[in-house]
Amino acid sequence: MQDKPSAEKLLAAARAFLNETAMPQLSGQAAFHARVAGNVLDILVREMELAPGFNRAETARLELLLGETGSLEELNRKLCDKIASGEMELSNDGLKTHLIKTTMGKLAIDQPRYQGYKTAKANGWPEEDSGETTK
């Protein structure tokens, strides 16, 4: 058993320090950079929570789409090659669904308050791991 705080608790402590101690004492460029650092910590927390499931779902979709197995990086490279060569086009419903779900997953981590993401969710666009299909 480890006698140390978890990564999540360490990030929460750093975020609390930025918000409660540092930010009130900062102004101008220093305050801006502290806010950026806080946003980075928020992204890291979401990455740790969401990315493993999103990556598994993306890998499974790519394996189905491409008909082969491999790492997420290898499968994405193969997909890019097929798109670049014209072998796979956006008219392929599986490709379109994959790209939408992958984009929604990335936005859930990187920019969950982005208006385009919120609008897409409100209009029923699928989350990365929801199993929904596109309209």
DSSP file (Angstrom, degrees, kcal/mol; ACC not computed):
  #  RESIDUE AA STRUCTURE BP1 BP2  ACC     N-H-->O    O-->H-N    N-H-->O    O-->H-N    TCO  KAPPA ALPHA  PHI   PSI    X-CA   Y-CA   Z-CA
    1    1 A M              0   0    0      0, 0.0     2,-0.3     0, 0.0     0, 0.0   0.000 360.0 360.0 360.0 135.0    0.0    0.0    0.0
    2    2 A Q        -     0   0    0      1,-0.1     2,-0.1     2,-0.1     0, 0.0  -0.650 360.0-154.7 -84.0 136.1    1.3    3.4   -0.9
    3    3 A D        +     0   0    0     -2,-0.3    -1,-0.1     2,-0.1     0, 0.0  -0.270  64.5  94.9-101.4  45.4    1.4    6.1    1.8
    4    4 A K  S    S-     0   0    0     -2,-0.1    -2,-0.1     0, 0.0     2,-0.1  -0.917  82.5 -94.6-131.2 157.6    1.2    9.0   -0.6
    5    5 A P        -     0   0    0      0, 0.0    -2,-0.1     0, 0.0     2,-0.0  -0.397  47.6-106.4 -67.3 150.4   -1.7   11.1   -1.9
    6    6 A S     >  -     0   0    0      1,-0.1     4,-2.3    -2,-0.1     5,-0.2  -0.271  28.6-107.7 -69.9 163.3   -3.2   10.0   -5.2
    7    7 A A  H  > S+     0   0    0      1,-0.2     4,-2.5     2,-0.2     5,-0.2   0.886 121.8  55.4 -59.1 -38.8   -2.5   12.0   -8.3
    8    8 A E  H  > S+     0   0    0      1,-0.2     4,-2.3     2,-0.2    -1,-0.2   0.912 108.5  47.0 -61.5 -42.7   -6.0   13.3   -8.2
    9    9 A K  H  > S+     0   0    0      2,-0.2     4,-2.2     1,-0.2    -1,-0.2   0.873 111.2  51.7 -68.5 -36.5   -5.5   14.6   -4.7
   10   10 A L  H  X S+     0   0    0     -4,-2.3     4,-2.2     2,-0.2    -2,-0.2   0.925 111.4  46.8 -64.5 -43.8   -2.2   16.2   -5.6
   11   11 A L  H  X S+     0   0    0     -4,-2.5     4,-2.6     1,-0.2    -2,-0.2   0.902 111.3  51.8 -64.2 -40.6   -3.9   18.0   -8.6
   12   12 A A  H  X S+     0   0    0     -4,-2.3     4,-2.5     1,-0.2    -1,-0.2   0.894 109.7  49.9 -63.2 -39.3   -6.8   19.1   -6.4
   13   13 A A  H  X S+     0   0    0     -4,-2.2     4,-2.3     2,-0.2    -2,-0.2   0.911 111.7  47.6 -65.8 -42.1   -4.4   20.6   -3.8
   14   14 A A  H  X S+     0   0    0     -4,-2.2     4,-2.3     2,-0.2    -2,-0.2   0.916 112.9  48.9 -64.6 -42.3   -2.5   22.4   -6.5
   15   15 A R  H  X S+     0   0    0     -4,-2.6     4,-2.7     2,-0.2     5,-0.2   0.914 110.5  50.8 -63.7 -43.2   -5.7   23.8   -8.0
   16   16 A A  H  X>S+     0   0    0     -4,-2.5     4,-3.2     1,-0.2     5,-0.5   0.904 109.5  51.2 -61.8 -41.5   -7.0   24.9   -4.6
   17   17 A F  I  X>S+     0   0    0     -4,-2.3     5,-2.6     2,-0.2     4,-2.0   0.938 111.6  47.2 -60.7 -46.4   -3.7   26.7   -3.9
   18   18 A L  I  <>S+     0   0    0     -4,-2.3     5,-3.1     3,-0.2    -2,-0.2   0.943 120.2  37.9 -59.8 -48.2   -4.0   28.5   -7.2
   19   19 A N  I  <5S+     0   0    0     -4,-2.7    -2,-0.2     3,-0.2    -1,-0.2   0.903 127.6  30.2 -72.2 -42.6   -7.6   29.5   -6.7
   20   20 A E  I  <5S+     0   0    0     -4,-3.2    -3,-0.2    -5,-0.2    -2,-0.2   0.776 133.7  17.3 -94.6 -28.3   -7.6   30.2   -3.0
   21   21 A T  I  <<S+     0   0    0     -4,-2.0     4,-0.5    -5,-0.5    -3,-0.2   0.828 126.5  34.9-110.8 -54.8   -4.1   31.5   -2.2
   22   22 A A  I >><S+     0   0    0     -5,-2.6     3,-1.5     1,-0.2     4,-0.6   0.957 111.0  55.2 -73.3 -51.8   -2.2   32.6   -5.3
   23   23 A M  G >4<S+     0   0    0     -5,-3.1     3,-1.4    -6,-0.3    -1,-0.2   0.870 103.1  54.8 -55.7 -44.0   -4.9   34.1   -7.6
   24   24 A P  G 34 S+     0   0    0      0, 0.0    -1,-0.3     0, 0.0    -2,-0.2   0.752 111.9  46.4 -62.7 -19.9   -6.2   36.6   -5.1
   25   25 A Q  G <4 S+     0   0    0     -3,-1.5     2,-0.3    -4,-0.5    -2,-0.2   0.479 103.0  79.6 -98.5  -3.4   -2.7   38.0   -4.7
   26   26 A L    <<  +     0   0    0     -3,-1.4     2,-0.3    -4,-0.6     3,-0.0  -0.684  51.0 176.9-107.2 157.3   -1.9   38.2   -8.4
   27   27 A S    >>  +     0   0    0     -2,-0.3     3,-1.0     0, 0.0     4,-0.9  -0.948  48.5   1.6-146.4 168.5   -2.7   40.6  -11.1
   28   28 A G  H 3> S-     0   0    0     -2,-0.3     4,-2.1     1,-0.2     3,-0.2  -0.200 125.1  -4.4  58.6-136.7   -2.0   41.2  -14.7
   29   29 A Q  H 3> S+     0   0    0      1,-0.2     4,-2.6     2,-0.2    -1,-0.2   0.853 134.2  55.4 -62.2 -38.3    0.2   38.7  -16.5
   30   30 A A  H <> S+     0   0    0     -3,-1.0     4,-2.1     2,-0.2    -1,-0.2   0.907 108.9  47.9 -63.0 -41.3    0.9   36.6  -13.4
   31   31 A A  H  X S+     0   0    0     -4,-0.9     4,-2.2     2,-0.2    -2,-0.2   0.902 111.0  51.8 -64.7 -41.1   -2.8   36.2  -12.7
   32   32 A F  H  X S+     0   0    0     -4,-2.1     4,-2.3     1,-0.2    -2,-0.2   0.941 110.9  46.7 -60.1 -48.1   -3.3   35.2  -16.4
   33   33 A H  H  X S+     0   0    0     -4,-2.6     4,-2.4     1,-0.2    -1,-0.2   0.854 110.6  52.6 -65.9 -34.3   -0.6   32.6  -16.2
   34   34 A A  H  X S+     0   0    0     -4,-2.1     4,-2.2     2,-0.2    -1,-0.2   0.898 109.1  50.1 -65.9 -39.4   -2.0   31.2  -12.9
   35   35 A R  H  X S+     0   0    0     -4,-2.2     4,-2.2     2,-0.2    -2,-0.2   0.903 110.4  49.9 -64.1 -41.6   -5.4   30.9  -14.5
   36   36 A V  H  X S+     0   0    0     -4,-2.3     4,-2.2     2,-0.2    -2,-0.2   0.923 109.8  51.0 -61.4 -44.4   -3.8   29.0  -17.5
   37   37 A A  H  X S+     0   0    0     -4,-2.4     4,-2.1     1,-0.2    -2,-0.2   0.896 108.9  51.6 -61.2 -40.0   -2.0   26.7  -15.0
   38   38 A G  H  X S+     0   0    0     -4,-2.2     4,-2.0     1,-0.2    -1,-0.2   0.899 108.6  50.6 -62.7 -40.8   -5.3   26.1  -13.3
   39   39 A N  H  X S+     0   0    0     -4,-2.2     4,-2.2     2,-0.2    -2,-0.2   0.878 107.6  53.8 -64.4 -37.3   -6.9   25.2  -16.6
   40   40 A V  H  X S+     0   0    0     -4,-2.2     4,-2.4     2,-0.2    -2,-0.2   0.917 107.6  50.5 -61.8 -43.3   -4.1   22.8  -17.3
   41   41 A L  H  X S+     0   0    0     -4,-2.1     4,-2.1     1,-0.2    -2,-0.2   0.901 108.8  51.9 -62.4 -40.4   -4.7   21.1  -14.0
   42   42 A D  H  X S+     0   0    0     -4,-2.0     4,-2.3     1,-0.2    -1,-0.2   0.910 109.3  49.9 -61.7 -42.2   -8.4   20.7  -14.9
   43   43 A I  H  X S+     0   0    0     -4,-2.2     4,-2.9     1,-0.2    -2,-0.2   0.912 108.8  52.8 -62.7 -42.5   -7.5   19.1  -18.2
   44   44 A L  H  X S+     0   0    0     -4,-2.4     4,-2.5     2,-0.2    -1,-0.2   0.907 108.5  49.9 -60.6 -42.1   -5.2   16.7  -16.5
   45   45 A V  H  X S+     0   0    0     -4,-2.1     4,-2.0     2,-0.2    -1,-0.2   0.943 113.6  45.1 -61.8 -47.5   -7.9   15.6  -14.1
   46   46 A R  H  X>S+     0   0    0     -4,-2.3     4,-3.2     1,-0.2     5,-0.6   0.894 111.7  53.8 -63.6 -38.8  -10.4   15.1  -16.9
   47   47 A E  H  X5S+     0   0    0     -4,-2.9     4,-1.6     1,-0.2    -2,-0.2   0.927 109.9  46.8 -59.9 -46.1   -7.7   13.2  -18.9
   48   48 A M  H  <5S+     0   0    0     -4,-2.5    -1,-0.2     1,-0.2    -2,-0.2   0.873 119.5  40.4 -65.0 -36.8   -7.0   10.9  -16.1
   49   49 A E  H  <5S+     0   0    0     -4,-2.0     4,-0.3    -5,-0.2    -2,-0.2   0.895 129.6  21.9 -78.3 -41.9  -10.7   10.2  -15.5
   50   50 A L  H  X5S+     0   0    0     -4,-3.2     4,-2.2    -5,-0.2     3,-0.4   0.807 102.7  74.2-102.8 -34.4  -12.0   10.0  -19.1
   51   51 A A  H  X<S+     0   0    0     -4,-1.6     4,-3.2    -5,-0.6     5,-0.3   0.849  90.2  58.0 -59.8 -40.7   -9.1    9.2  -21.5
   52   52 A P  H  > S+     0   0    0      0, 0.0     4,-2.0     0, 0.0    -1,-0.2   0.937 113.2  39.9 -57.4 -45.6   -8.7    5.4  -20.7
   53   53 A G  H  > S+     0   0    0     -3,-0.4     4,-2.4    -4,-0.3    -2,-0.2   0.910 116.2  50.6 -67.7 -42.0  -12.3    4.7  -21.5
   54   54 A F  H  X S+     0   0    0     -4,-2.2     4,-2.6     1,-0.2    -1,-0.2   0.915 110.6  49.8 -61.5 -42.5  -12.3    7.0  -24.6
   55   55 A N  H  X S+     0   0    0     -4,-3.2     4,-2.5    -5,-0.2    -1,-0.2   0.893 110.4  49.7 -65.6 -39.8   -9.1    5.3  -25.9
   56   56 A R  H  X S+     0   0    0     -4,-2.0     4,-2.4    -5,-0.3    -1,-0.2   0.932 113.3  46.6 -62.8 -44.6  -10.5    1.8  -25.5
   57   57 A A  H  X S+     0   0    0     -4,-2.4     4,-2.3     2,-0.2    -2,-0.2   0.903 112.7  49.6 -65.1 -40.9  -13.7    2.8  -27.3
   58   58 A E  H  X S+     0   0    0     -4,-2.6     4,-2.5     2,-0.2    -1,-0.2   0.917 110.9  49.7 -64.1 -43.2  -11.7    4.5  -30.1
   59   59 A T  H  X S+     0   0    0     -4,-2.5     4,-2.6     1,-0.2    -2,-0.2   0.927 110.7  49.9 -61.2 -45.1   -9.5    1.5  -30.5
   60   60 A A  H  X S+     0   0    0     -4,-2.4     4,-2.0     1,-0.2    -1,-0.2   0.908 111.6  48.4 -61.6 -42.4  -12.5   -0.8  -30.7
   61   61 A R  H  X S+     0   0    0     -4,-2.3     4,-2.9     1,-0.2    -1,-0.2   0.920 112.0  49.1 -63.5 -43.1  -14.2    1.4  -33.3
   62   62 A L  H  X S+     0   0    0     -4,-2.5     4,-3.0     2,-0.2     5,-0.3   0.901 109.1  52.2 -64.3 -40.8  -11.0    1.6  -35.4
   63   63 A E  H  X>S+     0   0    0     -4,-2.6     4,-1.9     1,-0.2     5,-0.7   0.914 113.9  44.1 -61.2 -41.8  -10.5   -2.2  -35.2
   64   64 A L  H  <5S+     0   0    0     -4,-2.0    -2,-0.2    -5,-0.2    -1,-0.2   0.922 116.3  46.5 -67.0 -44.8  -14.1   -2.6  -36.5
   65   65 A L  H  <5S+     0   0    0     -4,-2.9    -2,-0.2     1,-0.2    -1,-0.2   0.888 123.3  32.9 -64.8 -42.0  -13.7    0.0  -39.2
   66   66 A L  H  <5S-     0   0    0     -4,-3.0    -1,-0.2     2,-0.2    -2,-0.2   0.654  98.7-130.3 -93.3 -17.7  -10.4   -1.2  -40.5
   67   67 A G  T  <5S+     0   0    0     -4,-1.9     2,-0.3    -5,-0.3    -3,-0.2   0.786  75.4  85.3  71.8  27.3  -10.8   -4.9  -39.9
   68   68 A E      < -     0   0    0     -5,-0.7    -1,-0.3    -6,-0.3    -2,-0.2  -0.966  69.7-120.2-151.6 166.5   -7.5   -5.3  -38.1
   69   69 A T        +     0   0    0     -2,-0.3     2,-0.3    -3,-0.1    -9,-0.0  -0.651  43.9 115.8-108.4 165.5   -6.0   -4.9  -34.7
   70   70 A G        -     0   0    0     -2,-0.2    -7,-0.1   -11,-0.0     2,-0.1  -0.937  62.9 -50.1 162.3-178.7   -3.2   -2.8  -33.3
   71   71 A S     >  -     0   0    0     -2,-0.3     4,-2.9     1,-0.1     5,-0.3  -0.336  56.0-107.2 -73.3 163.1   -2.3    0.0  -31.0
   72   72 A L  H  > S+     0   0    0      1,-0.2     4,-2.3     2,-0.2     5,-0.2   0.910 122.3  49.8 -57.4 -42.7   -4.4    3.2  -31.0
   73   73 A E  H  > S+     0   0    0      2,-0.2     4,-2.1     1,-0.2    -1,-0.2   0.926 112.1  46.9 -63.2 -45.1   -1.5    5.0  -32.7
   74   74 A E  H  > S+     0   0    0      1,-0.2     4,-2.3     2,-0.2    -2,-0.2   0.923 113.2  48.6 -63.3 -44.2   -1.0    2.3  -35.3
   75   75 A L  H  X S+     0   0    0     -4,-2.9     4,-2.4     1,-0.2    -1,-0.2   0.891 110.6  50.5 -66.0 -39.0   -4.7    2.2  -36.1
   76   76 A N  H  X S+     0   0    0     -4,-2.3     4,-2.6    -5,-0.3    -1,-0.2   0.897 109.7  51.4 -64.4 -39.0   -5.0    5.9  -36.4
   77   77 A R  H  X S+     0   0    0     -4,-2.1     4,-2.3     2,-0.2    -2,-0.2   0.922 110.7  48.5 -62.2 -44.2   -2.0    6.0  -38.8
   78   78 A K  H  X S+     0   0    0     -4,-2.3     4,-2.3     2,-0.2    -2,-0.2   0.898 110.9  50.5 -63.9 -40.6   -3.7    3.3  -40.9
   79   79 A L  H  X S+     0   0    0     -4,-2.4     4,-2.4     2,-0.2    -2,-0.2   0.932 110.0  50.0 -62.7 -44.7   -6.9    5.2  -41.0
   80   80 A C  H  X S+     0   0    0     -4,-2.6     4,-2.9     1,-0.2    -2,-0.2   0.910 110.2  50.9 -59.1 -42.6   -5.1    8.4  -42.1
   81   81 A D  H  X S+     0   0    0     -4,-2.3     4,-2.1     1,-0.2     6,-0.3   0.908 110.4  48.7 -62.0 -42.3   -3.4    6.4  -44.8
   82   82 A K  H  X>S+     0   0    0     -4,-2.3     6,-1.8     2,-0.2     5,-1.2   0.882 113.7  46.4 -66.9 -37.7   -6.7    5.1  -46.1
   83   83 A I  H ><5S+     0   0    0     -4,-2.4     3,-0.9     4,-0.2    -2,-0.2   0.934 112.8  49.6 -67.9 -45.4   -8.3    8.5  -46.1
   84   84 A A  H 3<5S+     0   0    0     -4,-2.9    -2,-0.2     1,-0.3    -1,-0.2   0.854 112.0  48.3 -62.6 -35.5   -5.3   10.1  -47.8
   85   85 A S  H 3<5S-     0   0    0     -4,-2.1    -1,-0.3    -5,-0.2    -2,-0.2   0.581 113.1-117.6 -82.2  -8.7   -5.3    7.4  -50.5
   86   86 A G  T <<5S+     0   0    0     -3,-0.9    -3,-0.2    -4,-0.6    -2,-0.1   0.464  82.9 121.0  85.4   1.2   -9.0    7.8  -51.1
   87   87 A E  S   <S+     0   0    0     -5,-1.2     2,-0.4    -6,-0.3    -4,-0.2   0.802  78.5  35.4 -67.6 -28.5   -9.6    4.2  -50.0
   88   88 A M  S    S-     0   0    0     -6,-1.8    -2,-0.3    -9,-0.1     2,-0.3  -0.995  76.6-173.2-129.4 130.4  -11.9    5.4  -47.3
   89   89 A E    >   -     0   0    0     -2,-0.4     3,-2.2    -3,-0.1     6,-0.2  -0.785  40.1-107.7-121.2 163.2  -14.2    8.5  -47.7
   90   90 A L  T 3  S+     0   0    0      1,-0.3     6,-0.3    -2,-0.3    -1,-0.1   0.698 111.8  75.7 -62.4 -19.2  -16.5   10.5  -45.4
   91   91 A S  T 3  S+     0   0    0      4,-0.1     2,-0.7     5,-0.1    -1,-0.3   0.676  71.8  99.0 -66.8 -14.6  -19.4    8.9  -47.2
   92   92 A N  S <> S-     0   0    0     -3,-2.2     4,-2.3     1,-0.2     3,-0.4  -0.653  70.5-151.3 -72.5 113.4  -18.6    5.8  -45.1
   93   93 A D  H  > S+     0   0    0     -2,-0.7     4,-2.6     1,-0.2     5,-0.2   0.856  94.0  55.5 -58.5 -36.9  -21.1    6.0  -42.3
   94   94 A G  H  > S+     0   0    0      2,-0.2     4,-2.3     1,-0.2    -1,-0.2   0.891 108.6  47.9 -63.0 -39.0  -18.7    4.1  -39.9
   95   95 A L  H  > S+     0   0    0     -3,-0.4     4,-2.8    -6,-0.2     5,-0.2   0.935 111.6  49.3 -66.7 -46.3  -16.0    6.7  -40.6
   96   96 A K  H  X S+     0   0    0     -4,-2.3     4,-2.3    -6,-0.3    -2,-0.2   0.935 113.1  46.6 -59.9 -47.0  -18.3    9.6  -40.0
   97   97 A T  H  X S+     0   0    0     -4,-2.6     4,-2.7     1,-0.2     5,-0.2   0.916 112.4  51.1 -60.8 -43.9  -19.6    8.1  -36.7
   98   98 A H  H  X S+     0   0    0     -4,-2.3     4,-2.6    -5,-0.2     5,-0.2   0.930 110.7  47.8 -59.9 -46.6  -16.1    7.3  -35.6
   99   99 A L  H  X S+     0   0    0     -4,-2.8     4,-2.3     2,-0.2    -1,-0.2   0.891 113.0  48.1 -64.6 -39.5  -14.8   10.9  -36.3
  100  100 A I  H  X S+     0   0    0     -4,-2.3     4,-2.6    -5,-0.2    -2,-0.2   0.947 114.0  45.7 -65.7 -47.9  -17.8   12.5  -34.5
  101  101 A K  H  X S+     0   0    0     -4,-2.7     4,-2.1     1,-0.2    -2,-0.2   0.895 113.6  49.7 -63.9 -39.4  -17.4   10.2  -31.4
  102  102 A T  H  X S+     0   0    0     -4,-2.6     4,-2.3    -5,-0.2    -1,-0.2   0.923 112.1  47.9 -64.9 -43.5  -13.7   10.8  -31.3
  103  103 A T  H  X S+     0   0    0     -4,-2.3     4,-2.5    -5,-0.2    -2,-0.2   0.911 110.7  50.9 -63.9 -42.7  -14.1   14.5  -31.6
  104  104 A M  H  X S+     0   0    0     -4,-2.6     4,-2.1     1,-0.2    -1,-0.2   0.893 110.3  50.4 -62.9 -39.1  -16.7   14.6  -28.9
  105  105 A G  H  X S+     0   0    0     -4,-2.1     4,-1.1     2,-0.2    -1,-0.2   0.918 110.7  48.4 -64.0 -43.3  -14.4   12.6  -26.6
  106  106 A K  H  X S+     0   0    0     -4,-2.3     4,-3.1     1,-0.2     3,-0.4   0.905 112.1  49.0 -64.5 -41.0  -11.5   14.9  -27.2
  107  107 A L  H  X S+     0   0    0     -4,-2.5     4,-1.6     1,-0.2    -1,-0.2   0.859 102.9  61.4 -67.0 -34.7  -13.7   18.0  -26.5
  108  108 A A  H  < S+     0   0    0     -4,-2.1    -1,-0.2    -5,-0.2    -2,-0.2   0.836 116.5  33.0 -59.4 -31.6  -15.1   16.4  -23.3
  109  109 A I  H  < S+     0   0    0     -4,-1.1    -2,-0.2    -3,-0.4   -63,-0.2   0.913 129.4  31.5 -87.4 -52.2  -11.5   16.4  -22.0
  110  110 A D  H  < S+     0   0    0     -4,-3.1    -3,-0.2     1,-0.2    -2,-0.2   0.890 135.7   7.8 -80.1 -41.9  -10.0   19.5  -23.6
  111  111 A Q    ><  +     0   0    0     -4,-1.6     3,-2.0    -5,-0.3     6,-0.2  -0.413  61.0 158.1-143.1  60.3  -12.9   22.0  -23.9
  112  112 A P  T 3  S+     0   0    0      0, 0.0    -1,-0.1     0, 0.0    -4,-0.1   0.690  82.2  51.8 -65.6 -15.3  -16.1   20.8  -22.1
  113  113 A R  T 3  S+     0   0    0     -6,-0.1     2,-0.2    -3,-0.1    -5,-0.1   0.389  78.4 125.1 -97.7   3.0  -17.3   24.4  -21.9
  114  114 A Y    <>  -     0   0    0     -3,-2.0     4,-2.3    -7,-0.2     3,-0.5  -0.446  63.9-135.2 -63.3 129.1  -16.8   25.1  -25.6
  115  115 A Q  H  > S+     0   0    0      1,-0.3     4,-2.7     2,-0.2     5,-0.2   0.863 102.7  55.0 -59.8 -38.7  -20.1   26.3  -27.0
  116  116 A G  H  > S+     0   0    0      2,-0.2     4,-2.2     1,-0.2    -1,-0.3   0.888 109.6  47.6 -61.8 -38.4  -19.9   24.0  -30.1
  117  117 A Y  H  > S+     0   0    0     -3,-0.5     4,-2.6    -6,-0.2    -2,-0.2   0.931 112.8  47.9 -66.3 -46.9  -19.4   21.0  -27.9
  118  118 A K  H  X S+     0   0    0     -4,-2.3     4,-2.4     1,-0.2    -2,-0.2   0.892 112.8  49.1 -63.2 -39.2  -22.3   22.0  -25.6
  119  119 A T  H  X S+     0   0    0     -4,-2.7     4,-1.6    -5,-0.2    -1,-0.2   0.922 110.5  50.3 -65.5 -44.0  -24.6   22.6  -28.7
  120  120 A A  H  <>S+     0   0    0     -4,-2.2     5,-2.7    -5,-0.2    -2,-0.2   0.924 112.0  47.7 -60.4 -44.8  -23.6   19.3  -30.2
  121  121 A K  H ><5S+     0   0    0     -4,-2.6     3,-1.7     1,-0.2    -1,-0.2   0.920 110.3  52.0 -61.4 -43.9  -24.5   17.5  -27.0
  122  122 A A  H 3<5S+     0   0    0     -4,-2.4    -1,-0.2     1,-0.3    -2,-0.2   0.789 108.0  53.2 -64.2 -27.3  -27.8   19.3  -26.6
  123  123 A N  T 3<5S-     0   0    0     -4,-1.6    -1,-0.3    -3,-0.2    -2,-0.2   0.250 125.1 -99.7 -94.0  12.3  -28.7   18.3  -30.2
  124  124 A G  T < 5 +     0   0    0     -3,-1.7    -3,-0.2     1,-0.3    -2,-0.1   0.598  64.4 158.1  87.2  11.4  -28.0   14.6  -29.5
  125  125 A W      < -     0   0    0     -5,-2.7    -1,-0.3    -6,-0.2     9,-0.1  -0.476  49.3 -99.8 -68.2 143.2  -24.6   14.2  -31.0
  126  126 A P        -     0   0    0      0, 0.0   -22,-0.2     0, 0.0     2,-0.1  -0.290  24.1-128.3 -72.8 145.1  -23.0   11.1  -29.4
  127  127 A E    >   -     0   0    0      1,-0.1     3,-1.1   -23,-0.1     4,-0.4  -0.466  36.5-102.4 -74.9 160.2  -20.5   11.1  -26.5
  128  128 A E  T 3  S+     0   0    0      1,-0.2     3,-0.3    -2,-0.1    -1,-0.1   0.895 118.4  24.9 -51.3 -47.7  -17.4    9.1  -27.1
  129  129 A D  T 3  S+     0   0    0      1,-0.2    -1,-0.2     2,-0.1   -28,-0.0   0.184  94.3  98.4-109.7  17.6  -18.5    6.2  -25.0
  130  130 A S  S <  S-     0   0    0     -3,-1.1    -1,-0.2     1,-0.1    -2,-0.1   0.729  78.2-135.0 -81.1 -21.2  -22.3    6.5  -25.2
  131  131 A G        +     0   0    0     -4,-0.4    -3,-0.1    -3,-0.3    -1,-0.1   0.514  57.8 139.0  78.0   3.6  -22.9    3.9  -27.9
  132  132 A E        -     0   0    0     -5,-0.3     2,-0.3     1,-0.1    -1,-0.3  -0.309  46.8-132.0 -74.1 163.2  -25.3    6.4  -29.6
  133  133 A T        -     0   0    0     -3,-0.1    -1,-0.1     1,-0.1     2,-0.1  -0.782  25.7 -97.9-111.7 162.8  -25.4    6.8  -33.3
  134  134 A T              0   0    0     -2,-0.3    -9,-0.1     1,-0.1    -1,-0.1  -0.340 360.0 360.0 -75.8 160.0  -25.4   10.0  -35.3
  135  135 A K              0   0    0     -2,-0.1    -1,-0.1     0, 0.0   -10,-0.0   0.462 360.0 360.0 -73.3 360.0  -28.6   11.6  -36.6
